[in-house]
Each structure stands twice: as structure tokens, then as C-alpha cells.
Amino acid sequence: MIERIGLSMEKVKENGTMNNYEVETPKNITIKGILSLLMQSIEEKDGRSVISLGMGDPSAYSCFHTTPTAQQAVADALLSDKFNGYSPTVGLPQTRKAIADYLSRDLPYKLSSDDVFITSGCTQAIDVALTMLARPGANILLPRPCFPIYELCAAFRGLEVRHFDLLPEKGWEVDLDAIEVLADQNTVALVIINPGNPCGNVYSYQHLKEIAETAEKLKILVIADEVYGHLAFGNNPFVPMGVFGSIVPILTLGSLSKRWIVPGWRLGWFVTTDPSGMFRKPKVYSLLFAFCVIRTWHFVGSQFL
Ligand SMILES: Cc1ncc(COP(=O)(O)O)c(C=O)c1O
């Protein structure tokens, strides 16, 4: 186990004691990797049960299931024989429109289908966002703690990661002063996860506005991961970051996985919430479109929904 979590065995003394060793933090360690090591280390004889607080699949519990309306819609689409071919790589027009209409309900302006790109879960939306923004020398600002896939995708795309802390004493708000110190002319975006994973934060309207104003001042995009959108506990209602799209362009990422309790359907979205049309100037739409077409995404969810 020591080797697997990155401690060098030469530093363990011959008699088995571990004085004077140094912990070398491996670059590729993940929370899932640590969890699985811990789970493997549990004594079989120990009768106590372990509750995982890292379970992100609501369907694993029988008390949570999706609505019969959604199940019926998928069954009808499957049986209709109309959706057995390849769908457009950016998603079916009716799927894109349905998501634009759904998200527009909480925004002070209306999204169009052209703003919406269908992905294989929110995970692929994260990958699309980071791939699109990566270029030599670029960096991205990630919250600490963060959902680990961001770091993995950034490493894979050669994007430098800079971390800003979430402040526990302020309800895990973003440390805006740190953002200003970290950002430079090579910073392409900052990521917020709201409602938050892993901290469970739900940001207030005021805090989200301050994030937008800071990003605008620094001339960087905001990537808003809203995969837990509307799953808000506590006093703050869920406010989509897109509400502040007129201050700074927002890339909103989401999926059916959590709110509809169907992570296995793998239907997600990447949405440009940009009422001032700033994305249009640097041709982000055509870039996105080209990117989506290059990568052939054929998956069950987008064909049906
Ligand atoms: C913050 C966050 N973003 C994205 C995802 C991935 O969502 P999906 O299952 O739709 O790919 C998760 C899943 O747990 C998540 O917690």
C-alpha cells in the first residue's frame, strides 16, 4: 500500500520503521483512488458497515427514482423506430430546444437552441469546455476543494491549474481576492460548482454577482458547473450563473444525472449563456460546432430525448 500511495520504499528503514521518510505527493492521485485503497484496507472481520459519503449516483438508493413520464418518453422514442440512426453530433434540434427552454425559465433572457450543445453527461461537457480553452501557456482557476475530473481533464489537455480556496467560514464562498492574485493574461476561465460538490455550498445571488464582476474585471470566462442545479438545501435558493451572463460570458454545464436521478442515461449539456453576444465575436460558436463535429458523439440519450 505504501508504494501505491506514493511513499518511496527506500525511505522505510530495514527494521520496518518509517522514521525520516518523506511523503512524495504523486501527481496522479485521485480521491477515488484513495477511497478504494481505504475500502480495500477494511478488515473483513470488522462487522461495522461503512457509509460512503462520496456516492454521487442517487439511483443507487431504492428511495430515489426518476419520474415515470421520463421513462415513458424514452420508451416511446425507442419503440417509435424514428431514432435508430445517427443523431447530429451537436444533438438533435428538439433536444437542444428543450434544454434551451428549460434553462431559460430561470434566466432574465431567452436562450436559443444554438446556445446548447449536447454531451455525454456533464463529464463530457467539462472535457469540451477545457479542451476548447486549452492553448500553450494557458491556465485555468479551479476551486479547492474541487470535483476531481476538472484537474484530470486540465492535465490531459495541458492546461495549467491554479487553485483558489473556498472559504469554509463564509459558506464555502470563492476567495475573490485570491482570484485577482492568481489570474494573469494567460488565464482563460474560472470554474465554480454551484450547488457545490464536495462542499454542498449554495451561493447567494450577491456572491454570484461578485464572481461575475471579478471575472469581467479580469476578462476571463466563468465556467458554471450546475450539475446539481435546483438540488439546494439551506437558506439560499439556487440561482443559475447565467443570470449574470450580461456581465461576463458564462459556459453553463449540466446534465440529467442528478436532478432526474438517471446518471446512466449520459445526457448532458454545454450551454453558452451570453446575451451580449461576446462569444460571437471570437467565433466561439463556430469553434464549438467544429469541435463537436470532429468528435463523433453517438450515444443513446441524445438520440431519444
Ligand atoms: C460537480 C460535478 N460535475 C460533473 C459531474 C459529472 O456528471 P455526469 O454524471 O452527468 O457526467 C459530477 C458527478 O458527480 C459532479 O459532481
Ligand as a Chemical Component Dictionary entry (heavy atoms), coordinates in Angstrom:
data_LIG
# 
_chem_comp.id                   LIG 
_chem_comp.type                 NON-POLYMER 
_chem_comp.pdbx_formal_charge   0 
_chem_comp.three_letter_code    LIG 
# 
loop_
_chem_comp_atom.comp_id 
_chem_comp_atom.atom_id 
_chem_comp_atom.alt_atom_id 
_chem_comp_atom.type_symbol 
_chem_comp_atom.charge 
_chem_comp_atom.model_Cartn_x 
_chem_comp_atom.model_Cartn_y 
_chem_comp_atom.model_Cartn_z 
_chem_comp_atom.pdbx_ordinal 
LIG C1 C1 C 0 -19.651 18.680 -9.807  1  
LIG C2 C2 C 0 -19.877 17.581 -10.781 2  
LIG N1 N1 N 0 -19.764 17.836 -12.102 3  
LIG C3 C3 C 0 -19.971 16.879 -13.023 4  
LIG C4 C4 C 0 -20.313 15.582 -12.648 5  
LIG C5 C5 C 0 -20.495 14.542 -13.708 6  
LIG O1 O1 O 0 -21.833 14.443 -14.057 7  
LIG P1 P1 P 0 -22.353 13.344 -15.119 8  
LIG O2 O2 O 0 -22.651 12.113 -14.334 9  
LIG O3 O3 O 0 -23.580 13.935 -15.723 10 
LIG O4 O4 O 0 -21.270 13.124 -16.108 11 
LIG C6 C6 C 0 -20.462 15.267 -11.292 12 
LIG C7 C7 C 0 -20.817 13.900 -10.873 13 
LIG O5 O5 O 0 -20.821 13.549 -9.721  14 
LIG C8 C8 C 0 -20.239 16.290 -10.337 15 
LIG O6 O6 O 0 -20.357 16.053 -9.039  16 
# 
loop_
_chem_comp_bond.comp_id 
_chem_comp_bond.atom_id_1 
_chem_comp_bond.atom_id_2 
_chem_comp_bond.value_order 
_chem_comp_bond.pdbx_ordinal 
LIG C1 C2 SING 1  
LIG C2 N1 SING 2  
LIG C2 C8 DOUB 3  
LIG N1 C3 DOUB 4  
LIG C3 C4 SING 5  
LIG C4 C5 SING 6  
LIG C4 C6 DOUB 7  
LIG C5 O1 SING 8  
LIG O1 P1 SING 9  
LIG P1 O2 DOUB 10 
LIG P1 O3 SING 11 
LIG P1 O4 SING 12 
LIG C6 C7 SING 13 
LIG C6 C8 SING 14 
LIG C7 O5 DOUB 15 
LIG C8 O6 SING 16 
# 
